[in-house]
Amino acid sequence: MSSYLSLISVSFGTAVGLFLIVALLRKNRKTSADWILFSWFLIVLTHLSYFHLSFNQYLDGYPIFQAIGNSLPILHILIIFLYVKALLGELNLFLFIKNLFIFLIYLLTFYFMIHSGKMIWQGHLLKIDISSPWYVYWVTPSFLIVFLIYTYRLIQIAGNLKVRLKNVFSDYLRTNINWIGYWVVSFVIVSLIIIVTVLLADIGYMNISTSFVIVNFSMSFQLFFIGQFGIKSDFTFKKEITHGDDLKEKYSKSGITDDQLQTLSRMVIEFMEEKKPYLNNELTLSDIAEELNIPTYQTSQVINEGIGKSFFDLVNEYRIEEVKKKLSDQNFSHLSFLGIGFESGFNSKSGFYKAFKKSTGMTPSEYKRSI
């Protein structure tokens, strides 16, 4: 029974990985971020294979493969970090080489430690020999420190990214980056599950095959859970879009006076009310800038400083008002609430209901009953 479950878990993980790889390769427009995500899929499949081979003790006596397997966890966080940087349009050769160098340091360190006997296998755990010098004991703590630093940077960048997205896009699908937080949480959970199950198997409280099945299914779930979010992402930032201190600095150098800012703000509002561009569910900041013949960064400044809102919030406020009008109009009574939302410029069910609830404090059905 255990061998049967082990086979199922291996097959499941492989199937999930291959499914995501095929789905990613079928995307019409593949960016550098997509190729990094593709490499992460391969890394997870490699990690699953390592667990299978390691649990079955096929790697005993092969220090290089044991070193690769023990270095893979740090590679996960490095690759996802590069992926987010690619989404931002900030990936460059130096950053890639720097992160590759960090991985190689750990790979060579583990190889040296295992090959020299300073780290030895006991059961299914890699343990430090008590006669090893002090610096060997710092390998694992430094591993955790690097992981925590990159996790913090990832969360920090994700927060910045969300701000940038809302200044460029107007739809929920392209501004929803919750999956980055989900990835961090799932990675920590999966790591804990792996550590606990391996420890339990090593001390005899859990069957090795059962431990392997739990680890494999956990990583397969993580692969599918994160992979689907990444595949849905279909954008990267244009380099002229800045954020944070860079945005404020660019605004200060734009040369727009307060009077011009107010004039352009009225121009944007009049355009929104008369032309109703918000009905386009893929409306972007660049679209507005092009229609008004204003540079993109100045359009951003007008909306952020002149009107006092993000592009995302401004556009969706108009969409909510459009929904309210349609809910009161008998000509739209044949449409569902979601249908009215789509007619008003939304392109996501969750995005529509979330925005409506935030704006009115009610669901569409509650609002309909109140009018």
LINDA-V91399 format. One record per pair of residues at least 6 apart in sequence whose C-alpha atoms are under 8 Angstrom apart, sorted by the first residue. I is the first residue (numbers start at 0). J is the second residue. Records with the same first field share a line. If there is no record, write none. Layout:
I = J  J
This chain:
1 = 208  209
2 = 208
4 = 212
5 = 208  209  211  212
8 = 212  215  216
9 = 47  51  215
11 = 216  219
12 = 44  47  215  216  218  219
13 = 44
15 = 219  222  223
16 = 40  41  43  44  219  222  223
19 = 40  223  226  227  230
20 = 37  40
22 = 230
23 = 33  37  230
28 = 233
30 = 235
31 = 85
32 = 82  83  85  86  235
33 = 82  229  230
35 = 78  79  81  82
36 = 78  79  82  226  229
38 = 78
39 = 75  78  79
40 = 222  226
42 = 71  75
43 = 218  222
46 = 68  71
47 = 215  218
49 = 68
50 = 211  215
51 = 211
52 = 58
53 = 59  123
54 = 123  207  208  211
58 = 64  65
62 = 110  113  114
63 = 110
65 = 110
66 = 106  107  109  110  113
67 = 106  110
69 = 106  109
70 = 102  105  106  109
73 = 102  142  146
74 = 102
76 = 146  149  150
77 = 98  149
80 = 149  153
81 = 90  94  95
83 = 153  156  157
84 = 90
85 = 235
86 = 234  235  236
87 = 160  235  236
88 = 235  236  237  238
112 = 118  135
113 = 119
116 = 128
117 = 127  128  130  131  135
118 = 125  126  127  128
119 = 125  126  127  128
120 = 126
122 = 201
123 = 197  200  201
124 = 197  198  201
127 = 135  136
150 = 183
154 = 179  180
157 = 176  179  180
159 = 242  243
161 = 174  175  176
162 = 242
163 = 240  241  242
164 = 173  174
165 = 174  309  310  311  312
166 = 284  299  309  310  311
167 = 240  283  284  285  310  311
168 = 174  281  282  283  284  310  311
169 = 280  281  282  283  284  310  311  312  314  315
170 = 280  281  282  311  345  346  347  350
171 = 345  346  347  350
172 = 346  347  350
173 = 232  233  234
178 = 225  228  229
181 = 225
182 = 221  225
185 = 221
186 = 221
189 = 214  217  218  221
192 = 213  214  217
193 = 213  214
196 = 205  210  213  214
197 = 210
199 = 205  210
200 = 206  207  210
201 = 207
239 = 296
240 = 296
249 = 296
250 = 296  297  300
253 = 297
260 = 301  305
261 = 301  305
263 = 301
264 = 301  302  305  306
267 = 291  302
270 = 276
271 = 277  317
276 = 282
277 = 314  315  317  318  343  344
278 = 318  342  343  344  345
279 = 344
280 = 341  344  345  346
281 = 346
284 = 295  298  299  310
285 = 295
287 = 298
288 = 294  295  298
289 = 295
299 = 310
302 = 308  309  310  313
303 = 309  310
315 = 354
316 = 358
318 = 340  343  344  345
319 = 343  354  355  358
321 = 343
322 = 339  340  343
325 = 331  339
326 = 332  339  367
327 = 367  370
331 = 339
336 = 363  364
337 = 348  351
340 = 346  351
341 = 347
345 = 351
352 = 362  363
355 = 361  362  363
356 = 362  363
359 = 366
